[in-house]
Amino acid sequence: KSASYNVTSVSDASAGITVITIATDFSSANWCCQATCESTSDTMTVTNLKFVRVGLADQAAGSVSIEVHDATAITAVLEDPTSWYACGYGDQ
């Protein structure tokens, strides 16, 4: 399930946060990161609904931090998904 085209490493920063380090950097931090995840359950409850985002100011030319939160109304808890999926578009 995993492929690492132009990725040097993927590290687990903490629950729900992963950092992807890119082998050949983009020309700047202004590249498009698209990320999604595989849920941990098929049951449609607020804790099983997940959304993915790039961390605030956590995208650079050679790395990006992505986060997965559940849909709990007040806390939006950070949670590790079953699988992460990410790709980047831009010039190098």
Buried (B, 14 or more C-beta within 10 A) or exposed (E): EEEEEEBEEBEEBEEBBBBBBBEEBBEEBEBEBEBBBEBBEEEEEEEBBBEBBBBEEBBBBBBBBBBBBBBEEEEBEBBBBEEBBBEBEBEE
